[in-house]
Amino acid sequence: MPTHYDKEFKQNIINLYKQGESAAQLAREYDIGYSTVHKWVQAQTQNKSGKTPDEIKAMEERLTALSGENEILKKALGFLAQR
């Protein structure tokens, strides 16, 4: 049965890798597979932003809310300009 690691642990391993530790060294030190470390790093690299999926979702929700507010303000400005 595969072992499941929490997000904080994965992020810690990724951060250590980015700070210069090798995937092999991290795998030995934390008793996890080399391919597991490599997979975590690659998944975040493909994301390119370095943000977690939860952070991306929160930013997308914020963007949607701010876009809605922006539309309301544009309409209000148009209304006030007509006066």
ABEGO torsion letter per residue (X at the ends): XBBBBBAAAAAAAAAAAAAGBBAAAAAAAAGBBAAAAAAAAAAAAAAGAGBBAAAAAAAAAAAAAAAAAAAAAAAAAAAAAAX
